[in-house]
Structure formats: structure tokens, C-alpha cells
Amino acid sequence: MAINGTFSIFRLTSTGQTETSISDKIEFNGDAVTPDARSFIQTVNPIMSIIGQENDTPDSNNPSHLDETGLAFVGLEIEGYFKANDATRPFAPRSIRNWLKQGEQKNDDFPNGRFGWRNNIDNEFDLVPSADSGYLLEHWSPFYDYKNHTAKFLMKLRFQNEITDLNSA
């Protein structure tokens, strides 16, 4: 399947698959009717946090000293919206709901997560899942606006494994 959108989230099921070889994906900010000409991303917020250990220093004006103990969390917060469902494509919120409902964030081929991410504008956090690393779909919050026939959303992807695996392609 061709790559049509500026952004994409996709789910692989077995080794050797790529974004172009599957249909289990949602492309955003594209103009092709298939698969998702009505899916849009407004912001992508990468999050990187360290594990911090606070050490109290008694009898000091600076009672807390933060020791850096390494990178703890890498994730993406994605905000966007879907226009109303029509007959030309599947309704993307239903696909995301099904991904979470099926409870298959990992499998034997992808023990760290089987979701991938592509961003044609800034690709620092792009990833095709592998046996070594992947994204988990951690959170999905749709906000339905029935008057304007849209569904705004907040989605969170959580990266699993070494940060050096990101954008390794």
C-alpha cells in the first residue's frame, strides 16, 4: 500500500512487514481518499524524561539534589482530529479503538511493541518495529464533536528499548 500522508501510525503483525506492505495503518494529513484523507494531526509532542533521584541535604539552603540516573521514558503525545465518517474509507477512530480492544500491543516477533511511527516533517522519532524495539499505543482519548462532525483526539505512543534505535532506518 502506498504512503500517502505526512504522518502515519501502523501496526505490524510479523517480521518482514513494512508500512508499505500492510493496510493496518492510519495516515494523516494526506489527500488520498484511501486510506485516510480525513485524518489530521495538529501537534506532535515528543517527551523524553530521565529518572531522577532526589537526595536531601540536611542543614542546607539547597535541600534537594537531583542525581541523573538515565533516560526513563520516551514517548509521543499526538493531537489531531478526524472529520466525519463517509463511505470512501474506514473510520479511523474505530481502528484505534480496535487496536486497544484487541490487546495485542506486543507479540513474539515484536516483544517491545509492534506499532510504528512515520513523520515526514521531523523524523527523529520515526520507527519501524523490530525484535529489538517498538512503540506501544499507551493512551487514546477521542472527543466527539457531533455538531461539527469531527472527533478530536489525544494519542500517546510509548517507545520501548534503547533510544539509539529510533530513526535507525
ABEGO torsion letter per residue (X at the ends): XBBABABBBBBBABBGBBAAABABBBBBGBABAOABAABBBABBBBBBBBBBBBBBBBGBABABBBBBAEBABBBBBBBBBBBBBBAABBBAAAAAAAAAAAGBABBAABAAEABBBBBAABAAABBBBBAABBBBBABBBBBBBAAAGBBBBBBBBBBBEBAAABGAX
